[in-house]
Amino acid sequence: MSAARIAARGRPARAVVAALAATAVLGTAAVLSLPTALAAPAVTADSLPAALSPLDVPGRGATVSFTEQEAERAAGTGSVIGPDRTYTSLPAEASGRSAVRLDAAGEYVEFTLTKPANAMSVRYSVPDNAAGTGISVPMELKLDGTRLKDLDFTSKYSWFYGSYPFTNQPGDKPHHFYEETRTLFGKTLPAGAKVRITLPSVAATPWAVVDLADFEQVGAPVARPSGSLSVTDFGADPNGATDSTTAFQQAADAGRAQAKEVWIPRGTFRLTDHVVVDQVTLRGAGPWYSVLTGRRLDGRPDGQLPHQEQQDPRPDGGRGEPPLGCHELLGREHLPAQPR
């Protein structure tokens, strides 16, 4: 996710991958249906104003490349929850304090594009499980009535509990409900096209909440600079299956020594430690193409939350690889010198 997107929503920026200074982006088990969303009438195309965000005021806020639409102002068969500012409620953390809950097989939210777009980011929530490790839910994506793919909605990186210092143990005061996912359509849809997100079944989850969707026209990936060094030449794995930290460090060191740029091609690369970037330029294919992920890049032990002083006894705090380590490289990052 771009810094402009974060600024436009007024949400806190996520952690930075050490010296890379990249811009932050990102098992089925028993499911807890908490908190219970507020009941409300089904959404219809005529029951609410135009689909654009009510905060979309000309001349206000950052200039961004995407068009944001609120789910509660779109068509669909789900139920509007909110507006509500009550702490620990789903509407309180939703954009505009309202969202749409899907809790029956086949319920959907359908957005109508106001501008051509070939990509979408969705903000959503699904329940946590009893262990606090989260669930993953397939959500059906249709374009103009034709199924394109499944979107993966997950709660593995959301849902915190209790008062400060917060924990991942399910129970008192749940919050931090929402996560985001994104996808490319594979083609450009014209204005007026319909984009539908459907809960196909309640087998994996009793409900899913859709807050909003951002639509944009993503450009082609940036080409590799002539004479650059690629991180894959040093063993980096573009599939994200193995740790690429050492390869990135070796590429950055070689780029400095040889006065060459370092290229990060299309792919998803996993980093598990700091990479020192000193007097060298890193260039990626773009934020939708060159993606860096990781696990704790905040200098704390695995399993310890960034705002905790105590250690969670479960591996990685029960969250696997949290979003604090998920980043994407922009088209170009020329980073300042930093001491080792």
C-alpha positions in Angstrom: 0.0 0.0 0.0 1.3 3.4 -0.9 2.1 6.1 1.6 -0.4 8.3 -0.2 -3.1 5.7 0.4 -2.2 5.7 4.1 -2.3 9.4 4.3 -5.5 9.7 2.5 -7.3 7.4 5.0 -5.7 8.9 8.0 -4.5 5.4 9.2 -1.2 4.8 11.0 1.7 3.9 8.7 3.1 0.4 9.1 6.6 -0.5 10.1 9.5 0.1 7.7 11.9 -2.6 6.6 15.0 -1.3 8.4 17.3 0.5 6.0 15.3 -0.5 2.9 12.8 2.3 3.8 10.3 0.5 1.5 6.6 1.6 1.7 4.4 -0.7 3.8 1.8 -2.7 2.1 0.9 -7.3 3.0 -5.5 -23.7 8.4 -9.1 -23.7 9.0 -10.0 -24.0 12.7 -12.9 -23.5 15.0 -14.4 -20.1 14.5 -15.5 -17.6 17.1 -18.4 -15.3 16.0 -17.4 -12.3 18.0 -18.3 -9.6 18.1 -21.9 -9.9 16.8 -22.5 -7.2 14.2 -25.4 -5.0 14.5 -28.4 -6.1 12.5 -29.6 -3.8 9.7 -31.6 -3.8 6.5 -30.1 -5.4 3.4 -28.2 -3.2 1.1 -29.8 -2.2 -2.2 -28.5 0.0 -5.0 -31.3 2.5 -4.4 -31.2 2.6 -0.6 -28.0 4.7 -0.3 -26.4 7.6 -2.2 -23.8 7.3 -4.9 -21.0 4.7 -4.3 -18.2 7.1 -3.8 -16.9 7.8 -0.3 -18.7 10.6 1.5 -15.2 11.8 2.4 -14.3 12.2 -1.3 -14.5 16.0 -1.3 -12.8 17.8 -4.2 -9.6 19.6 -3.1 -9.4 17.8 0.2 -6.7 15.4 1.2 -3.9 13.8 -0.9 -4.0 13.2 -4.6 -4.1 9.5 -5.1 -4.2 7.1 -8.0 -7.2 5.1 -6.8 -11.0 5.7 -6.4 -12.4 4.5 -3.1 -15.9 3.1 -2.7 -17.7 2.4 0.5 -19.3 -1.1 0.7 -22.4 0.3 2.5 -23.0 2.6 -0.5 -22.7 -0.2 -3.0 -25.3 -2.7 -4.2 -25.6 -6.1 -2.5 -27.6 -8.5 -0.4 -25.7 -8.2 2.9 -26.6 -6.1 5.9 -25.2 -2.7 6.8 -23.6 -2.5 10.2 -23.3 0.9 11.9 -22.8 3.7 12.0 -21.4 3.1 15.5 -18.3 4.4 17.4 -18.5 1.9 20.3 -15.1 0.5 21.1 -14.7 -3.3 20.3 -17.4 -3.1 17.7 -16.7 -3.8 14.0 -18.4 -0.5 12.8 -16.1 1.6 15.1 -13.0 0.6 13.1 -14.7 0.8 9.7 -14.2 3.7 7.3 -17.2 6.0 7.9 -18.1 3.9 11.0 -20.2 1.6 8.7 -19.6 -1.5 6.6 -21.5 -4.5 5.2 -21.8 -7.9 6.8 -22.2 -11.0 4.7 -23.5 -13.9 6.9 -25.3 -16.3 4.5 -24.1 -18.3 1.6 -24.3 -16.3 -1.6 -24.6 -12.8 0.0 -22.5 -10.2 -1.8 -21.4 -6.7 -2.2 -21.2 -5.3 -5.8 -19.3 -2.2 -6.8 -19.9 -0.3 -10.0 -16.7 1.3 -11.4 -16.8 5.1 -11.9 -13.5 5.0 -13.8 -11.5 2.4 -15.8 -9.5 0.1 -13.5 -7.4 -3.1 -13.7 -6.8 -3.6 -10.0 -8.6 -3.5 -6.6 -7.7 -3.4 -2.9 -10.3 -4.5 -0.4 -10.6 -3.8 3.3 -12.4 -6.5 5.2 -12.7 -8.5 8.4 -13.4 -12.2 9.2 -13.5 -13.8 12.6 -10.6 -15.0 14.7 -10.5 -18.6 15.9 -10.5 -20.0 19.4 -6.7 -20.3 19.5 -6.1 -16.8 18.3 -4.2 -17.9 15.2 -6.7 -16.7 12.7 -8.6 -18.3 9.8 -8.4 -18.0 6.0 -11.6 -17.7 4.0 -12.0 -17.9 0.1 -14.3 -15.2 -1.2 -15.5 -15.3 -4.8 -14.7 -12.4 -7.1 -16.8 -11.8 -10.2 -16.4 -9.3 -12.9 -19.6 -8.4 -14.8 -21.1 -11.7 -13.6 -18.2 -13.9 -14.6 -16.1 -15.6 -12.0 -12.5 -14.5 -12.0 -10.9 -16.0 -8.9 -11.1 -16.4 -5.2 -9.8 -13.7 -2.8 -8.1 -14.9 0.4 -9.7 -13.1 3.4 -7.7 -13.9 6.6 -7.6 -13.0 10.2 -4.1 -14.3 10.8 -2.7 -10.7 11.1 -5.6 -9.0 12.9 -7.7 -9.3 16.0 -5.9 -8.1 19.2 -7.4 -8.4 22.7 -7.5 -6.8 26.1 -6.1 -3.5 27.3 -2.5 -2.3 27.1 -0.2 -4.2 26.8 -2.4 -6.0 24.2 -2.2 -9.8 23.6 -3.3 -12.3 21.0 -5.2 -14.3 23.5 -8.9 -14.4 22.5 -11.2 -13.0 25.1 -11.7 -9.5 26.5 -11.9 -6.3 24.4 -11.3 -7.5 20.8 -10.1 -4.9 18.4 -7.9 -4.3 15.3 -10.4 -6.3 13.2 -9.6 -5.2 9.6 -7.1 -6.4 7.0 -6.6 -5.7 3.3 -6.0 -7.7 0.2 -5.5 -6.7 -3.4 -5.6 -8.3 -6.8 -5.1 -7.5 -10.5 -8.0 -8.1 -12.8 -5.8 -9.2 -15.8 -7.5 -6.6 -18.0 -8.9 -3.1 -17.8 -12.5 -2.8 -16.9 -14.4 0.2 -18.2 -16.5 2.6 -16.1 -19.8 1.0 -15.4 -18.3 -2.5 -15.0 -19.6 -4.5 -12.0 -17.2 -6.0 -9.4 -18.9 -8.4 -7.0 -17.4 -10.0 -3.8 -19.4 -13.0 -2.6 -19.4 -15.1 0.5 -19.8 -18.5 -1.2 -20.3 -20.6 1.9 -20.5 -20.3 5.7 -18.5 -23.5 6.2 -15.2 -21.7 6.8 -16.6 -18.6 8.5 -20.1 -17.6 9.8 -19.5 -14.1 8.4 -17.3 -11.7 6.5 -17.4 -7.9 6.6 -16.5 -5.7 3.7 -15.6 -2.1 4.5 -14.5 -0.6 1.2 -12.7 -1.2 -2.1 -10.1 0.9 -3.9 -10.0 0.7 -7.7 -7.1 1.9 -9.8 -5.3 1.6 -13.1 -2.0 0.0 -12.4 0.8 0.7 -15.0 3.1 -1.9 -16.5 6.0 -3.1 -14.5 9.2 -1.1 -14.6 11.9 -2.5 -16.8 15.2 -3.7 -15.4 17.9 -0.9 -15.7 20.8 -1.7 -18.0 23.9 -2.8 -16.2 22.1 -3.4 -12.9 22.7 -6.3 -10.5 19.7 -8.5 -9.8 19.0 -9.9 -6.3 18.1 -13.2 -8.0 21.7 -13.4 -9.3 22.7 -13.7 -5.6 20.2 -16.4 -4.8 17.0 -14.4 -3.8 13.9 -16.5 -4.2 11.1 -14.6 -6.1 8.5 -17.2 -4.9 9.0 -16.3 -1.3 9.5 -19.9 -0.2 13.1 -19.4 1.2 14.8 -16.6 3.1 16.3 -14.0 0.7 17.9 -11.8 3.4 21.5 -12.9 2.7 21.0 -12.5 -1.0 19.7 -9.0 -0.7 22.6 -8.0 1.6 25.1 -9.5 -0.8 23.5 -7.7 -3.8 23.4 -4.4 -1.9 27.1 -4.7 -0.9 28.0 -5.6 -4.5 26.1 -2.7 -5.9 27.9 -0.3 -3.7 31.3 -1.8 -4.4 30.7 -1.8 -8.2 28.7 1.5 -8.3 25.8 -0.3 -9.9 22.0 -0.2 -9.2 20.4 -3.3 -7.6 17.3 -4.6 -9.3 14.5 -6.4 -7.5 12.4 -8.1 -10.2 8.8 -9.2 -10.1 8.1 -11.6 -7.3 7.6 -12.0 -3.6 10.7 -12.0 -1.5 10.9 -13.1 2.1 13.3 -11.2 4.4 13.8 -12.1 8.1 16.4 -9.5 9.2 17.6 -6.0 8.5 19.4 -5.3 5.2 21.9 -2.5 5.4 21.6 -0.3 2.3 24.5 2.3 2.1 25.3 4.4 -0.9 23.5 2.2 -3.4 20.2 2.5 -5.3 17.6 -0.3 -5.2 15.0 -0.3 -7.9 11.9 -2.5 -8.2 9.4 -3.3 -10.9 6.7 -1.3 -9.0 4.5 -1.7 -5.8 2.2 -4.2 -7.5 5.1 -6.4 -8.8 8.1 -6.3 -6.5 6.9 -7.4 -3.0 9.0 -7.9 0.1 7.6 -9.8 3.1 9.0 -10.9 6.4 8.4 -11.6 10.0 9.7 -9.5 12.9 11.7 -6.7 11.4 11.2 -4.4 14.4 14.2 -5.6 16.4 12.2 -7.7 18.8 12.2 -11.4 19.5 9.9 -13.7 17.5 6.5 -13.9 19.2 6.8 -10.5 21.0 4.3 -7.9 19.9 5.8 -4.4 19.1 3.9 -2.9 22.1 4.6 -5.7 24.5 7.4 -6.2 27.0 6.5 -9.7 27.9 6.9 -12.7 25.6 3.9 -14.5 24.1 4.5 -18.3 24.8 3.2 -19.3 21.3 5.6 -19.3 18.4 5.3 -15.9 16.6 2.7 -14.9 19.1 0.3 -17.2 17.3 0.4 -15.0 14.2 2.9 -16.6 11.9 4.4 -13.8 9.8 2.7 -10.6 10.9 2.0 -7.7 8.5 4.6 -5.5 10.3 7.1 -7.3 8.1 5.2 -7.0 4.9 6.4 -4.4 2.5 6.6 -3.6 -1.2 9.3 -1.8 -3.1 8.4 1.2 -5.1 9.6 1.9 -8.6 12.7 3.4 -7.2 14.3 3.8 -3.8 17.5 5.8 -3.5 18.4 5.4 0.2 20.6 7.5 2.4 23.9 6.2 3.7 23.6 4.4 7.0 26.4 3.1 9.3 26.7 -0.6 10.0 
